[in-house]
Amino acid sequence: MDAGLLPEFRARFVEFAKRAVNAAPRCANEESTKMFLVVPMISFLGYDHLDPSEVFPEHHCDFSEKYKNRVDFAIFKANEPVIAIESKPVGAANLRDDRGQLRSYFNAAKTVKMGILTDGLIWEFYADSDEPNMMDANPFLRFDLRDVAKGKVDDSALEGLHSLGKSVFDPENIGAEAKRKHIYNSVLAQVATIFSDPPEEFARPLLKRAGIGHLSQKALEEYRPVIQGAFREFINRQILHRLDLPKPEPVIPGGAGVAEPAPPPGPDPIVTTEREIEVFNWTLKRLAFLVRDDSLFSEISSIDYKDYQGKFVVFYKMERKGRLFEFMEGKAGNGYRFIFPEESGLTPADVTVKTLADIDAPLLATFRARVAAIVRSPVPPDPA
């Protein structure tokens, strides 16, 4: 992809993601997910969903009369299906559990070179990079439109998505591209590991190239914070260079004659788990079911979340003033632990429930109170 086109494509994709996230709470089943989320993505990539010779819904490709294989959409090129799309309802618990149907179609349709599995917000892209017509176990590209709507999408993902557009998609080359992407992701993971804890087999050659040889094990351990500090400084300089900001003087951890001690290691990166996303998606869908007033229904799209170490905060418009609840991650078999504000009317506020449906009453009460407080207008009672 031309680097000059990347910012423009990014802006269009972020805007598209925002519209999709706003539409998602109204997608109550698989059909509405297809209509309001999947079809718009197909159009975003340049394919004409109104042309059955280009986009065909409920397309089948069978091994035999006994074994029927269908996908929700097949995208055609030169009168042959080249892309298969399998859709699930928004908030499907685990897309990975639904790969079998897509894999079967992928295997049966010899011209298909890419499979897409989606719930309308999370998108996973699969190819046959290891063996022809055998769908890879892992996606070569994955993104969540909720993250994209917040601008959280890297250039590599943008380039990968752009390569799937109608004007540039090359079915014969997608397997090789996917292989490169898998290798890229693997290398990136290794770099992250080296960055956080440089192994001896990496540290010794690096120090040797820096002019320090014949290191004892003790000396090597003493230099390890220096290597980690140099990594951090390199990344910081790259960021500052892109932002066109002045570079601060680096602090060399553990260096001779340095009075200040090395800074403590940063906190572990925060990873939003599938269970937390499940809780957030449930909140949107459940409120859409519980709310009866149109003005209150329209405010559901303003619900967002923020992840912290040890807690997952769901809020309406404003994180503090609009907080709906805090969810505490625990073991899957131990139920769901929530902390609700006093507006919920729940006593005690810290509660563990077996199913998410058990929070209906405090969730609705809190949402109504937050909307009334922030919008500063009374929220009418739900009709009987």
N, C-alpha and C positions, 0 to 999 in steps of 0.2 A: 504494500500500500504506500502511495506517495506520502511522505512525511507531511507535506503541506496540506493534505486533505484530512489528516488525522484530527486536528482540533474541530473542524466542521462536522466530521462524522461523530466525534465524541458528543458535541453539543446536541446533535439530532437524536442520538441514542439516549442521552440522559433525559431529554424532553419526552421521548417515547416512553421511557421507564416510569416517569412521573405519572403520565396518563394511565399506564397499566396498573400502577399501585393504587391509584384513586378508584379505578374500575373494579379491582379485585374483590372488595367487600360485597359487591353486588352479584358476584359469580357464585351461585349457591349450588351448582352441580356441574357435571362434566360438559354438558351442552353449552351452558352459558360461558364456561371457561374457554371452550373452543371459539365461540362467537366473538367474545369481547377481549380475549387475550392472545389466543393462538393465531387466529386469522389476521389480526393486525400485525403480528410479528412476521408472518409470511409476506404480507404486503410491504412491510418495512424493508425486507430483504429484496424487494423488487419483483416478486412473483405475483401474477394476476390470479387471484383466488376465484375470479368469475369465469376463467377460461378452463374448462375441464380437460383440455389437452395439455395444460400446464400444472394445474393443481386439482387433484382428484380426491374427494372425501371417501372414506370407507373403502379404500382400495384393497383388493385381495390378490394374493399370489399363493397358490396352493401346491403342496407336494403331491397331493392326491385328493380324491373325492372325500376321503375320510379326514384328512388333516387340512383344515381351513386356516389360512393365515390372513388376517386383516390388520390394517393400520388406519388411524384416524385420517391421515392425509398422506398422499404420495405426490411428490413433486417430479414432474417429467422434464426430460430434455431429449430432443430428437426421438420423440414418441416412446421413450423408455423411462421407467421410474428410476430416479437416481438418489432421491432423498426420501426417507420414511419418517413420519412424525407420529409419535404415540402420545396422546394427551390424557392427563388425569385431572380430577377436580382440584381446584386451588386448595393448598394445604394438605395434599396427600401425605400421609404419615412418613413414608419412605419410598422415594422414587426407585431406589435400587431394587425393591421387591417386585417392581413391575417391568423389569427388563426382559423377562422371558418372552412375552408376546412380540416385542420389538425385535428381539434376537431371532425368533422363528421366521418372521417376515424377511428379515435381513438375509437369512440363510437361503430362503426359498427364492427370493428375487435376485437373480445373479447380476443384474445391472445396478442394483442399489449399492452405493458406495458410502452413504452416511446415514446414520440413524439419530433421531432427536427424541429425547424423552423429556416431558415437561409437565408442570402443573400450572403453567401460565405465568408463573413468577420465577421459579427455578428452572433453568434450562441446561440440559446435559447433552453433549454432542459426541457421538461415537463413530468410529471408523473401523476398517479392517486392516490395521497396520501390520498385524503379525501374520495373518493367514487370509487369503482371499475369501470373501463372503462369510467369514467367521467374525462376528462383531466382538471388538475388544471388550475386556472385562471392565475397563475403566474409561471414563470420558476423557477426550483430549482437550476439551474446553467445557467450562462450567461457569455460570454466573447466576446471581440472584438479582432480579430487577429492583428489589427493595434497596440493595446496596448501590446499584447503578444510579438510582434516583437521587442518592446522596452524593453522587460523584465518585463513588468507590469502584473504579474499574481501571485496570492498568492497560498500557498501550498494547501489550501482547494479546490480551483478550479482545480488544477492539480490532486489531489486525486479523485475528482469527475469525471473528464474526463477519468482518467486511469481506473476507475471502469466500464466504458462503453465499454472497449476493448473486442474483441472477446474471449480472453482467460479467462477473469474473469467476464464477464457480467452475472448477475443472474436476469432474468426477474421477478421471484417471489419475489425478495427482493428489487427491485428498488423503489417500492412505499414507503416502510419503510425508505429506505435511503433518498428519497426525502423529506419525512416528517421531518426527523432529520435535513436535510439541511435547510428547511424552518424555523424550530425552531432556528437553529444556526444563520441564517441571522437576524431573529427577535431579538434574544438576543444580537447580535453584534450591531444592531441599538440602542438598549436600553443602552448598555455599552457606545456607542458614545455619547448619550444624557446625561448620568450621568457624563461622562468625561468632557463635555463642560460646564455643569451647574448642579452640584450635588444637587438633590432635598433634602428637609428637611428630608423626611422619610428615605433617605439613609445616609445623613450627621450625624444625631443625633446618630444612632447606631454605626456608624464608630468612632465618637469621644468618645462615651462611652467606646468602646472596647479599645480605646487609653488611657483611664483613666480619661476622662473629662466628668463629669456628671452634671445634673441639669443646663443646659444651658438656658439662656434667649434668646429671639429671636434676640436681638441686638448682643449678644455674638456669636450666631450661624453665623450671617452674617459676623462678623469679622473673624471667622475661615474658612469661605468658600474659600478665596484665598489660605489658607494653604492646604486645601484638593486638590484644583486644582493643586497647585504646586507639591504636593506629587504624584499625578497621572502622571504629566509630567515627574517627576524625575524617577518614576518607569519604564515608557516606555523608557526613554533615557537609563537607565541602562540595560534594556533588549537588546536594539539595540547595545550598546557598548559591552555587553557580547558576542553577536553573532559575532561582528566584532573583538573581542579580543583586545579592546582598553581600556586604563586606564579610570577610572571613575572620572570625575571632582567633586569638592566639591559642594554639592547642595546649592542653594540660597533659604532661607525660606522666602516666601513673607509675609509681614505683621507681622513678628515676633517681639517681644519686643527686643529693643536694636539693631535692624538692621537699619543701617544708610540709605542703599539704598532702594528706594521704590520698590514695586512689579513690575515686568515687565508687560507692557500692554498686553492685550490679543492679540493673533495672528490674522492674517486676516482670513476671512471666507475661507473655502476650495474652491478651484477652481473646478467647475464642468463643463465639456465639454457637451454642450447641443446637443440635436438631430438636432437642426437647424444649429449649427456650423458644425456638422458632415455632414449634408446635403450639406453645402457650400463646404466643403473639397472634398467630393465625386464628386460633380458636377464639381469642378475644374479639377480633374483627368480625368473624362469622357469627359468633353467638350474639353480639350486640345487634348485628343486622337482623337477626331473628327475633330478639327480645323487644327492640324498639318499635313503637307503633306510630310515633309522630314523625312526619316528613322532615321538619326542620332539624330535629334531633338526629334522624337517620343521616342527613347530609354531613353531620359533624364527625361521623365515624372515620372518614378519610383523613382526619387530622390527628389520629392516634398514631403514635410512634413509640420506639423503644430505645433504650441505651443500656449497654452491657457493662457491668463492672466486675471486678474480682469478687466472687461470692454472692452477687445478686444481679438480677435482671429486672430493670425498671420499665414499666409500661406507663405511658402518660398521654394526656390530651393537650396538644399545642405547647404547653410549658412544663418542663420536666419537674419543677418543684411544685408550683401552684396547681398544675394539672395532673399530678401523679394519681394514677388509678390503683396501682398495687406494686409491690415488690415480689418477685418470684425467686425462691431459693432452690438452686439446683441440688438434687440429691440422687440417690439410687432410684432407678426406674420403678422398682417394686415397692418403694416406700411412700407412694402417693405424691401429691403436689402440695408444697408448702408456700403459702402466700402471707404477706403482711399488707393489710388494707388500712387506709386512713379512717379517721373517726366518722367521716361523711358516709361511710358504708353502712353504718348502724350495726356492724358486726362486733360482738363481744365474745371472746377476746379477739383482738385484731389479728393476732398471729394464729393462723389456722392451717391444718393439714387435711386435705380432702382426698378421697379415693379417686374421684373422677372430676374432670373439669366442669361438668355440668353442675356440680355442687356449689359453684361460686356465682351462680346466676344472680341471686338477690343482691349480694354486696357489690357485684360488678355493675349491675344496672344502676343501683342507687348512687354509687360513686360517680359514674359517668354523667348521670343527670346533674349531680351537684357541681361537678367540675365545669360542665358546659354553662350552667346558670351563672357560676362565679366569674368565668373568664369572658363569656359573651355579654355578661351583665344584663341579661333579660330572663324573665321567668320562663321555665320550661313547662309547657302544659302537661297535665297528667295523661298517661296513656289512656286511650278510649277503652271503655269496658268491653 
